[in-house]
Amino acid sequence: MANVHIRQVPDEVHRAIKARAKASGRSTEAEMRRILTDAVSGETPSVRSTLKAGDLLWDIWDDAETDDLDFVRDHQMPQPLDAS
């Protein structure tokens, strides 16, 4: 088998491929092989029907550097806007 090295893959594309791989139970590398194989064989990938937008967003959030963020809920009652 041949080896392929692809440079300058956009981060959002890489995250989407990682999410597809996770959803289908494959490694990212195996998912890339599957995408390339499907592209040249004309077959419709079955993972598209099971991949949900929420899963993609969660995987993007999960990969983000969120250690520095501090989440504090504001428990104050909302105040009406002053109409003047």
CNS distance restraints for C-alpha pairs under 8 A (distance, minus, plus):
assign (resid   9 and name CA) (resid  13 and name CA) 6.70 0.50 0.50
assign (resid   9 and name CA) (resid  14 and name CA) 6.65 0.50 0.50
assign (resid  10 and name CA) (resid  14 and name CA) 6.42 0.50 0.50
assign (resid  11 and name CA) (resid  15 and name CA) 6.15 0.50 0.50
assign (resid  12 and name CA) (resid  16 and name CA) 6.10 0.50 0.50
assign (resid  13 and name CA) (resid  17 and name CA) 6.20 0.50 0.50
assign (resid  14 and name CA) (resid  18 and name CA) 6.16 0.50 0.50
assign (resid  15 and name CA) (resid  19 and name CA) 6.15 0.50 0.50
assign (resid  15 and name CA) (resid  56 and name CA) 7.88 0.50 0.50
assign (resid  15 and name CA) (resid  59 and name CA) 7.34 0.50 0.50
assign (resid  15 and name CA) (resid  60 and name CA) 6.31 0.50 0.50
assign (resid  16 and name CA) (resid  20 and name CA) 6.19 0.50 0.50
assign (resid  16 and name CA) (resid  56 and name CA) 6.43 0.50 0.50
assign (resid  17 and name CA) (resid  21 and name CA) 6.08 0.50 0.50
assign (resid  17 and name CA) (resid  28 and name CA) 6.57 0.50 0.50
assign (resid  17 and name CA) (resid  31 and name CA) 6.96 0.50 0.50
assign (resid  17 and name CA) (resid  32 and name CA) 7.19 0.50 0.50
assign (resid  18 and name CA) (resid  22 and name CA) 6.14 0.50 0.50
assign (resid  18 and name CA) (resid  27 and name CA) 7.74 0.50 0.50
assign (resid  18 and name CA) (resid  28 and name CA) 5.30 0.50 0.50
assign (resid  18 and name CA) (resid  31 and name CA) 7.89 0.50 0.50
assign (resid  19 and name CA) (resid  23 and name CA) 6.12 0.50 0.50
assign (resid  19 and name CA) (resid  55 and name CA) 7.11 0.50 0.50
assign (resid  19 and name CA) (resid  56 and name CA) 5.71 0.50 0.50
assign (resid  19 and name CA) (resid  59 and name CA) 6.12 0.50 0.50
assign (resid  20 and name CA) (resid  24 and name CA) 6.20 0.50 0.50
assign (resid  20 and name CA) (resid  31 and name CA) 7.22 0.50 0.50
assign (resid  20 and name CA) (resid  47 and name CA) 6.98 0.50 0.50
assign (resid  20 and name CA) (resid  51 and name CA) 6.61 0.50 0.50
assign (resid  21 and name CA) (resid  25 and name CA) 5.92 0.50 0.50
assign (resid  21 and name CA) (resid  26 and name CA) 4.83 0.50 0.50
assign (resid  21 and name CA) (resid  27 and name CA) 5.65 0.50 0.50
assign (resid  21 and name CA) (resid  28 and name CA) 5.36 0.50 0.50
assign (resid  21 and name CA) (resid  30 and name CA) 7.59 0.50 0.50
assign (resid  21 and name CA) (resid  31 and name CA) 5.24 0.50 0.50
assign (resid  22 and name CA) (resid  26 and name CA) 6.08 0.50 0.50
assign (resid  22 and name CA) (resid  27 and name CA) 7.10 0.50 0.50
assign (resid  22 and name CA) (resid  28 and name CA) 7.79 0.50 0.50
assign (resid  23 and name CA) (resid  47 and name CA) 7.49 0.50 0.50
assign (resid  23 and name CA) (resid  50 and name CA) 7.49 0.50 0.50
assign (resid  23 and name CA) (resid  51 and name CA) 6.45 0.50 0.50
assign (resid  24 and name CA) (resid  47 and name CA) 6.35 0.50 0.50
assign (resid  26 and name CA) (resid  30 and name CA) 5.91 0.50 0.50
assign (resid  26 and name CA) (resid  31 and name CA) 6.09 0.50 0.50
assign (resid  27 and name CA) (resid  31 and name CA) 6.14 0.50 0.50
assign (resid  28 and name CA) (resid  32 and name CA) 6.23 0.50 0.50
assign (resid  29 and name CA) (resid  33 and name CA) 6.36 0.50 0.50
assign (resid  30 and name CA) (resid  34 and name CA) 6.17 0.50 0.50
assign (resid  31 and name CA) (resid  35 and name CA) 6.13 0.50 0.50
assign (resid  32 and name CA) (resid  36 and name CA) 6.23 0.50 0.50
assign (resid  33 and name CA) (resid  37 and name CA) 6.05 0.50 0.50
assign (resid  34 and name CA) (resid  38 and name CA) 5.99 0.50 0.50
assign (resid  35 and name CA) (resid  39 and name CA) 6.06 0.50 0.50
assign (resid  35 and name CA) (resid  45 and name CA) 7.62 0.50 0.50
assign (resid  36 and name CA) (resid  40 and name CA) 6.46 0.50 0.50
assign (resid  37 and name CA) (resid  41 and name CA) 6.02 0.50 0.50
assign (resid  38 and name CA) (resid  42 and name CA) 5.86 0.50 0.50
assign (resid  38 and name CA) (resid  43 and name CA) 5.21 0.50 0.50
assign (resid  38 and name CA) (resid  44 and name CA) 6.70 0.50 0.50
assign (resid  38 and name CA) (resid  45 and name CA) 6.42 0.50 0.50
assign (resid  39 and name CA) (resid  43 and name CA) 7.18 0.50 0.50
assign (resid  46 and name CA) (resid  50 and name CA) 7.45 0.50 0.50
assign (resid  47 and name CA) (resid  51 and name CA) 6.05 0.50 0.50
assign (resid  51 and name CA) (resid  55 and name CA) 6.98 0.50 0.50
assign (resid  51 and name CA) (resid  56 and name CA) 7.74 0.50 0.50
assign (resid  52 and name CA) (resid  56 and name CA) 6.65 0.50 0.50
assign (resid  53 and name CA) (resid  57 and name CA) 6.25 0.50 0.50
assign (resid  54 and name CA) (resid  58 and name CA) 6.02 0.50 0.50
assign (resid  55 and name CA) (resid  59 and name CA) 6.15 0.50 0.50
assign (resid  56 and name CA) (resid  60 and name CA) 6.22 0.50 0.50
assign (resid  57 and name CA) (resid  61 and name CA) 6.12 0.50 0.50
assign (resid  58 and name CA) (resid  62 and name CA) 5.80 0.50 0.50
assign (resid  59 and name CA) (resid  63 and name CA) 6.10 0.50 0.50
assign (resid  60 and name CA) (resid  64 and name CA) 6.33 0.50 0.50
